[in-house]
Amino acid sequence: MGKSWFCLNLACSIAFGCQFLGVTPSPQRVLYLSLEDTPRRIKERLAAILPPGFEPEDDALKFAYSVPRLGQGCLRALEATLHADPDIKVVIIDTWAMIKCPARTGSSHYDKDYNEISQLKKLAEKFGIALVLVHHMRKTGAPDPFDMVLGSNGSTGASDNIILLTKDNRGTGAILKIHSRDMEDQDIALRFDQNTRWWQLLGKPAEEFQMSQERQQILDFMREEGQEAIKLDYIAKCLGKKVSTTYNLLKKLVHQGLVEKIALGKYRIKTREQAPEVKTSEVPNRVEDMQENPNGGMAQIG
């Protein structure tokens, strides 16, 4: 669904101070562990998303392509790198599957996942960094979208923030679902621009991109009318629908919080805040090598 493109957009935004999803951050040094890609592919992707002739600050965005697994030296390698380069404020690990310790026969998957995430979280807290852990999702759906994160609930239970990038019901865009311990949950509608290779905000709340075309037709009509209140039978007549059908569709829109019923048979668009809009340095291929060449909070994205 484009997780790696999203994370690369995020990394460039933070490292170079580029606007992403309506936010222009203060530049911070980023370490990106691209464990499923090659240096060549990353170079090609950076060339696609950065403006021609763009010359970034040296070492603003560092890449590494290999790191030991957890339990086999991963934490030591990361800690040594962060000690050697204290300006690193964000670490992105793409993906968790590449550093997970192999499961042992008879062991609890929940305990194993929870402990591994907790170890990474302690590392992030020790150095005062943001650590983004990229993970895969199940192909099959689930009543609770966050149950689609691959593996046990131990991984999501130990994370401070969970971000899911999922297809919308129409298949034309994506929904960014954010669950956090420190802020209100959000659903944000996005689209991937094939020309710029950047994820972009859509101009409407996420709920509108998951509704049926019939409900969308009613919503668009009510916006065009621009009236304080519109009668049910008037909406049905103008759209060529039965009054009973229109009533049921409006009822669903009211339930979604997009329309409000202000009197018997009268409706209006509900006012609401919309979701806010948002030359890398040569570095060694392995985290271990960075210990000899320093120049060379926990979130999970599924």
C-alpha positions in Angstrom: 0.0 0.0 0.0 3.0 2.3 -0.2 4.4 2.2 3.3 8.0 2.6 2.2 7.1 5.6 0.0 5.2 7.1 3.0 8.2 6.6 5.3 10.6 8.0 2.7 8.3 11.1 2.4 8.3 11.4 6.2 12.1 11.0 6.4 12.7 13.7 3.8 10.2 16.0 5.4 11.9 15.8 8.8 15.5 15.8 7.5 15.1 18.7 5.0 12.2 20.7 6.5 9.9 19.9 3.6 6.1 20.2 4.0 4.3 16.9 4.4 0.6 16.5 5.1 0.3 20.1 6.0 3.2 20.2 8.4 6.6 21.9 7.9 8.9 20.6 10.6 12.1 22.0 11.9 14.9 20.0 10.2 16.2 17.1 12.3 18.8 14.4 11.5 17.2 11.1 10.4 18.6 7.6 10.3 16.7 5.4 7.9 17.3 1.6 8.2 16.2 0.5 4.7 16.4 -3.3 5.3 14.3 -4.5 2.4 15.7 -2.2 -0.3 19.1 -1.6 -2.0 21.1 1.6 -2.1 20.3 1.8 -5.8 16.6 1.7 -5.3 16.7 4.3 -2.5 18.8 6.5 -4.8 16.2 6.2 -7.6 13.3 6.9 -5.2 15.1 10.0 -3.8 15.7 11.3 -7.3 11.9 10.9 -7.9 10.7 12.7 -4.8 13.2 15.5 -4.4 13.3 18.6 -6.7 16.0 18.6 -9.5 19.2 20.1 -8.3 18.2 19.9 -4.6 21.3 20.0 -2.4 20.5 18.9 1.2 22.6 19.6 4.2 25.3 17.0 4.8 24.3 14.0 6.9 20.7 15.3 7.3 19.4 11.9 6.1 21.5 8.8 6.7 20.8 5.4 5.3 21.9 1.9 6.4 20.9 -1.3 4.8 21.9 -4.0 7.3 21.7 -4.4 11.1 21.9 -7.4 13.4 18.6 -8.9 14.6 17.3 -8.3 18.1 19.1 -10.5 20.6 22.1 -10.7 18.2 23.5 -7.2 18.6 20.8 -4.9 17.2 20.4 -2.8 20.3 24.2 -2.5 20.8 24.7 -1.4 17.2 21.9 1.2 17.4 23.1 2.5 20.8 26.7 2.9 19.5 25.5 4.8 16.5 23.3 7.1 18.5 26.2 7.7 20.9 28.5 8.5 18.0 26.0 10.8 16.3 23.8 12.5 19.0 22.2 14.8 16.4 20.1 11.9 15.2 16.6 12.6 16.4 14.5 10.2 14.3 15.2 6.5 13.5 13.0 4.7 11.0 13.3 0.9 10.8 11.9 -0.5 7.6 10.9 -3.2 8.5 10.5 -4.9 11.9 10.4 -8.3 10.3 14.1 -7.8 9.3 15.2 -7.4 12.9 12.8 -9.6 14.8 14.4 -12.5 16.7 13.2 -15.9 15.4 10.4 -17.4 17.5 11.3 -20.3 19.8 9.2 -23.4 20.0 6.7 -23.2 22.8 7.3 -19.5 23.6 4.5 -17.0 23.8 4.3 -14.8 20.7 2.6 -12.1 22.6 5.3 -11.9 25.3 8.0 -12.1 22.6 6.6 -9.3 20.5 5.8 -7.1 23.6 9.3 -7.5 25.0 11.0 -6.7 21.7 9.0 -3.5 21.1 9.6 -2.6 24.8 13.3 -2.9 24.3 13.2 -0.6 21.3 11.0 1.8 23.2 13.5 2.0 26.1 16.2 2.8 23.6 14.1 5.6 22.1 13.4 7.0 25.6 17.1 6.8 26.6 18.3 8.9 23.7 15.2 11.1 23.4 14.5 10.1 19.8 11.4 9.2 17.8 11.6 5.6 16.6 9.3 4.6 13.8 9.0 0.8 13.2 7.5 -0.2 9.9 5.5 -3.5 9.9 3.3 -5.5 7.5 -0.5 -6.0 7.7 -2.6 -9.1 7.2 -4.1 -9.5 3.8 -7.5 -10.4 5.3 -9.7 -7.8 7.0 -10.8 -7.6 10.6 -13.6 -5.8 12.5 -11.0 -3.7 14.3 -8.5 -2.4 11.7 -5.7 -2.4 14.2 -6.1 -6.2 14.5 -4.8 -6.4 10.9 -1.3 -5.7 12.1 0.7 -8.8 11.4 1.7 -10.9 14.4 0.4 -10.9 18.0 -1.2 -8.0 19.9 2.0 -7.6 21.8 3.5 -5.4 19.1 0.6 -2.9 19.2 0.2 -3.1 22.9 3.7 -1.9 23.6 3.7 0.9 21.0 2.9 4.5 21.9 1.4 5.3 18.5 0.0 3.1 15.8 -0.5 4.3 12.2 -2.3 2.2 9.6 -2.2 3.0 5.9 -5.1 1.2 4.3 -7.1 1.3 1.1 -10.3 3.2 1.2 -13.6 1.4 0.3 -13.5 2.8 -3.2 -10.0 1.7 -3.9 -9.0 5.1 -5.3 -7.1 6.4 -2.3 -6.0 5.5 1.2 -7.0 6.1 4.8 -4.3 6.9 7.4 -5.7 5.6 10.7 -3.9 7.0 13.7 -4.2 5.6 17.3 -2.2 7.3 20.0 -1.9 7.3 23.8 -1.3 11.0 23.8 -3.8 12.5 21.3 -7.2 11.9 19.8 -7.6 9.1 17.2 -7.8 10.3 13.6 -8.7 9.0 10.2 -7.1 11.0 7.4 -7.9 10.6 3.7 -4.8 10.5 1.4 -3.9 9.9 -2.2 -0.6 9.0 -3.7 0.6 11.3 -6.4 2.2 9.2 -9.1 4.0 12.2 -10.6 5.6 13.6 -7.5 5.7 10.3 -5.5 4.4 12.1 -2.4 1.4 11.1 -0.3 -1.0 14.0 -0.2 -4.0 15.0 1.8 -7.4 15.0 0.2 -9.6 18.0 0.8 -12.4 16.1 2.7 -12.7 14.2 5.9 -11.8 10.5 5.6 -15.4 9.4 6.2 -16.5 10.9 2.9 -14.2 8.7 1.0 -15.6 5.5 2.5 -19.3 6.2 1.8 -21.4 5.0 -1.0 -21.7 7.0 -4.2 -25.3 7.6 -3.4 -24.5 9.3 -0.1 -21.7 11.2 -1.7 -24.2 12.5 -4.3 -26.5 13.8 -1.6 -23.6 15.4 0.2 -22.4 17.1 -2.9 -25.9 18.3 -3.8 -26.4 19.8 -0.3 -23.1 21.7 -0.6 -24.0 23.1 -4.0 -27.4 24.3 -2.7 -25.7 26.1 0.2 -28.9 26.6 2.1 -29.2 26.6 5.8 -31.8 23.8 5.7 -33.0 21.6 2.9 -36.2 19.6 2.9 -36.1 15.8 2.5 -38.6 15.7 -0.4 -36.8 18.5 -2.2 -33.5 16.5 -2.1 -35.3 13.4 -3.3 -37.0 15.3 -6.2 -33.9 17.0 -7.4 -31.8 13.8 -7.4 -34.6 11.6 -8.8 -34.8 9.3 -5.9 -37.6 7.9 -3.8 -38.2 9.8 -0.5 -37.8 6.6 1.5 -34.4 5.9 -0.2 -33.3 9.5 0.4 -34.4 9.3 4.0 -32.3 6.2 4.7 -29.2 7.7 3.0 -29.6 10.9 5.1 -30.0 8.8 8.2 -26.6 7.2 7.5 -25.0 10.6 6.8 -26.4 11.9 10.2 -24.9 8.8 11.9 -21.5 9.6 10.3 -21.6 13.1 11.6 -21.6 14.7 8.2 -25.2 15.9 8.1 -27.5 17.0 10.9 -31.3 16.9 11.2 -32.5 20.3 12.4 -36.3 19.8 12.1 -38.9 17.3 10.9 -37.9 16.6 7.3 -35.1 19.2 7.2 -31.4 18.7 7.0 -28.2 20.7 6.6 -24.4 20.0 6.3 -22.8 19.7 9.7 -20.0 22.1 10.2 -16.8 20.4 11.3 -13.1 20.8 11.3 -11.4 19.0 8.5 -8.2 17.1 8.8 -5.1 19.3 8.4 -3.2 19.2 5.2 2.0 17.9 5.0 21.7 15.2 -1.9 21.8 12.7 0.9 25.2 12.0 2.4 27.2 9.0 1.5 26.9 6.6 4.5 28.1 3.0 5.2 25.8 0.2 4.3 25.7 -1.3 7.8 24.9 0.2 11.2 28.0 -1.4 12.6 30.2 0.5 10.2 28.8 3.8 11.4 30.4 3.3 14.8 33.8 3.9 13.1 32.5 6.7 10.9 30.0 9.0 12.7 29.7 11.1 9.6 28.9 8.2 7.4 8.9 7.7 21.6 7.9 4.7 19.6 5.6 4.6 16.6 4.6 1.7 14.5 3.4 2.0 10.9 1.5 -0.9 9.3 
